[in-house]
């Protein structure tokens, strides 16, 4: 299923917004309404991953200006974003989660920054929870030491994982100032269209880390503009945790090497088993 407006070449947009949706109808509705209000000139593309909650029907009925790519199977986050990016006509592509609400000036500020700073790979802005608290987004590039120390039973070594995470997440930075960063969040990633491609060997996790490994240029965090983000609205379940560990090993193999993935796998699966036991006990 594909719906779109007929547009001529002359009205090619500056910005295309790509949103991948899976059973987040009401959150998606709020996201699209915020884009209609605060980014009326943007081309908005929704890739619906075979939702069962009427998301695609809602988009078609209530947002006729949106380009809807309704899938008959789940193409997952990375595959869905690549479908949307392939259909995008804008000079810039914003990968945006459906559980976000855009605030005034946010997408314009990010686009203006990239327009005037060709040396940067992309940009993001401050993300806040619905209660107004600031999310700790953006990180350094993932090292193999970080993977071993946080996603295997080594995470239980006193102080090890905490020290790795402090460095990885820029613990000294409150996200209240602009800053160059190595990785920006997949929930709000603005790129030039020629760079707007995710590794679709991944399903849900580590796409921003794989993107940073491929582009190898700095990203910019803008603190002066805000997007609200509910976070984990469609991935807070045990199946998503299993996919996380699957993507962890795919990412490690593709970005660090096959031997590193082989070394990481036993510890990662051991940690997954421990988490599963804890989950089972919590439900009994």
CORGILIN-V61572 format. One record per backbone hydrogen bond with DSSP energy under -1.0 kcal/mol. NH is the residue of the N-H (numbers start at 0). CO is the residue of the C=O. E is the energy in kcal/mol with one decimal. If there is no record, write none. Layout:
nh:co:e
NH:CO:E
NH:CO:E
//
This chain:
nh:co:e
2:67:-1.7
10:7:-1.3
11:8:-1.5
15:91:-2.6
16:42:-3.5
17:93:-2.8
18:44:-2.8
20:46:-2.8
27:23:-3.3
28:24:-2.5
29:25:-1.9
30:26:-2.2
31:27:-2.8
32:28:-2.3
33:29:-2.0
34:30:-1.9
35:31:-2.5
36:32:-1.8
37:33:-2.6
38:34:-2.6
41:38:-1.6
42:14:-2.7
44:16:-3.4
45:66:-2.9
46:18:-2.9
47:68:-1.6
48:20:-3.0
49:47:-1.7
57:53:-2.3
58:54:-2.3
59:55:-2.4
60:56:-2.2
61:57:-3.0
62:58:-2.2
65:62:-2.0
66:43:-2.9
67:2:-2.1
68:45:-3.3
69:0:-1.8
70:47:-3.0
76:202:-1.2
77:202:-1.5
79:75:-2.2
80:76:-2.3
81:77:-2.1
82:78:-1.8
83:79:-2.2
84:80:-2.8
85:81:-2.1
86:82:-1.2
91:13:-2.2
92:190:-2.9
93:15:-2.9
94:188:-2.9
95:17:-2.6
96:186:-2.1
100:227:-2.2
102:225:-1.1
105:102:-1.7
108:104:-2.2
109:105:-2.0
110:106:-2.3
111:107:-2.5
112:108:-1.9
113:109:-2.0
114:110:-2.3
115:111:-1.6
119:116:-1.8
120:217:-2.8
122:189:-1.7
123:219:-2.3
125:221:-1.3
125:224:-1.5
127:226:-2.0
128:132:-2.8
131:128:-2.5
134:126:-2.9
136:134:-1.8
138:182:-1.7
139:167:-2.1
146:142:-1.8
147:143:-2.4
148:144:-2.3
149:145:-1.3
150:146:-2.2
154:151:-2.5
155:152:-2.1
156:153:-1.9
159:156:-1.6
162:158:-2.0
163:159:-2.3
164:160:-2.8
165:161:-2.2
166:162:-1.7
167:163:-2.5
168:164:-2.8
169:166:-1.3
170:165:-2.5
172:169:-2.2
178:220:-1.6
180:218:-2.4
182:138:-1.9
187:184:-1.5
188:94:-2.3
189:122:-2.4
190:92:-2.6
192:90:-2.3
194:191:-1.8
196:194:-2.2
199:197:-1.0
201:198:-1.9
209:205:-2.2
210:206:-2.2
211:207:-2.1
212:208:-2.1
213:209:-1.7
214:210:-2.7
215:211:-2.3
218:180:-2.4
219:121:-1.8
220:178:-2.8
221:123:-1.7
226:125:-2.2
227:100:-2.5
228:127:-3.2
229:98:-2.8
236:234:-1.7
240:236:-1.2
241:237:-1.9
242:238:-2.2
243:239:-2.1
244:240:-1.7
245:241:-1.9
246:242:-3.1
247:243:-2.5
248:244:-1.6
249:245:-1.9
250:246:-3.3
251:247:-2.2
252:248:-2.3
253:249:-2.3
254:250:-2.7
255:251:-2.3
256:251:-1.6
260:256:-1.9
261:257:-2.1
262:258:-2.1
263:259:-2.2
264:260:-2.2
267:263:-2.4
268:264:-2.8
269:265:-1.9
270:266:-2.3
271:267:-2.3
272:268:-2.3
273:269:-2.0
274:270:-2.4
275:271:-2.2
276:272:-2.2
277:273:-2.2
278:274:-2.3
279:275:-2.6
280:276:-2.5
281:277:-2.1
282:278:-1.1
//
